[in-house]
């Protein structure tokens, strides 16, 4: 019983801390977006990259559900989608063949991971196989 209360208290504290960090990040994002004198962008790529990162950061600030596995998957989807959008920008604007190959790989691999994460989320509550202990 005490262990359960302690676990719930820790989860609550972590959720509150996470929410405060996300709220702080969102306040900073809003301040940047709505400031009277926005920083000058040097080109189309820079503006698009900034927009992708703001959207990705906002998407990753999820409301904790209490299920670490589901919350991880829910936060990783916008993270991976942001990586895909950044890679697409590299493919549109970049010139370095090596970086363009990396970007192509990111689009493929991160799209596959998003599909996997979505299928796991659609599958209901997480199951522990006990096989991995970091």
C-alpha positions in Angstrom: 0.0 0.0 0.0 2.8 2.5 1.0 4.8 1.5 -2.1 1.7 2.2 -4.3 1.2 5.6 -2.7 4.9 6.4 -3.1 4.8 5.3 -6.8 1.8 7.5 -7.4 3.3 10.4 -5.6 6.5 10.1 -7.7 4.5 9.8 -10.9 2.5 12.9 -9.9 5.6 14.9 -9.1 7.2 13.8 -12.4 4.0 14.8 -14.3 3.9 18.2 -12.6 7.6 18.8 -13.3 7.2 17.7 -16.9 4.2 20.0 -17.3 6.1 22.9 -15.9 9.0 22.4 -18.3 6.6 22.2 -21.2 4.7 25.3 -20.1 7.9 27.2 -19.8 9.0 26.0 -23.3 5.7 27.0 -24.8 5.9 30.4 -23.1 9.3 30.9 -24.7 8.0 29.8 -28.1 5.1 32.2 -27.9 7.4 35.0 -26.9 9.6 34.3 -29.9 6.6 34.0 -32.3 4.9 37.2 -31.1 7.7 39.5 -30.1 7.6 43.0 -31.5 10.9 42.6 -33.3 11.3 39.0 -34.5 14.9 37.9 -35.3 15.7 38.3 -39.0 15.8 35.1 -40.9 18.4 34.7 -43.6 16.3 32.7 -46.0 13.4 30.4 -46.9 15.2 27.4 -45.4 15.8 29.1 -42.1 12.2 30.2 -41.6 10.9 26.8 -42.6 13.4 25.0 -40.3 12.4 27.3 -37.4 8.7 26.6 -38.0 9.3 22.8 -38.1 11.2 22.9 -34.8 8.5 25.1 -33.1 5.8 22.7 -34.2 7.8 19.6 -33.2 8.5 21.1 -29.7 4.8 21.9 -29.2 3.8 18.4 -30.3 6.2 16.7 -27.9 4.7 18.5 -24.9 2.0 15.9 -24.2 -0.2 15.6 -21.2 1.2 12.6 -19.2 -1.1 9.6 -19.0 0.6 7.7 -16.3 1.7 5.0 -18.7 5.4 5.6 -19.5 5.3 3.4 -22.7 2.3 5.2 -24.2 3.7 8.7 -23.2 7.0 7.8 -24.8 5.3 6.7 -28.0 3.0 9.7 -28.1 6.0 12.1 -27.6 8.2 10.3 -30.1 5.7 10.6 -33.0 5.9 14.4 -33.3 9.7 14.1 -32.7 10.1 11.8 -35.6 7.7 13.8 -37.8 9.8 16.8 -37.1 12.9 14.9 -38.2 11.1 13.9 -41.4 10.2 17.5 -42.1 13.7 18.7 -41.4 15.1 16.0 -43.7 12.6 17.1 -46.4 13.9 20.7 -46.1 17.5 19.4 -46.6 16.3 17.5 -49.7 14.7 20.7 -51.0 17.5 23.1 -50.2 20.7 21.2 -49.4 23.6 20.6 -51.8 25.9 18.1 -50.0 25.3 14.7 -51.4 26.2 13.0 -48.1 23.7 15.0 -46.1 21.0 14.4 -48.8 21.6 10.6 -48.4 21.3 11.0 -44.6 18.1 13.0 -45.1 16.6 10.3 -47.4 17.4 7.6 -44.8 15.7 9.7 -42.1 12.5 10.1 -44.2 12.3 6.3 -44.7 13.4 5.1 -41.2 11.5 7.7 -39.2 8.3 7.1 -41.3 8.6 3.4 -40.5 9.1 4.1 -36.8 6.0 6.4 -36.7 3.9 3.7 -38.3 5.2 1.2 -35.6 4.5 3.6 -32.8 1.0 4.3 -34.0 0.3 0.6 -34.3 1.5 0.0 -30.8 -0.6 2.8 -29.5 -3.7 1.4 -31.3 -3.0 -2.0 -29.8 -4.1 -0.9 -26.3 -2.2 -1.0 -23.0 1.5 -1.8 -23.1 2.7 -5.3 -22.3 6.0 -5.9 -20.5 8.1 -8.8 -21.8 10.8 -8.2 -19.1 13.5 -8.7 -21.6 15.1 -5.3 -21.6 16.5 -3.6 -18.5 18.6 -0.5 -19.3 
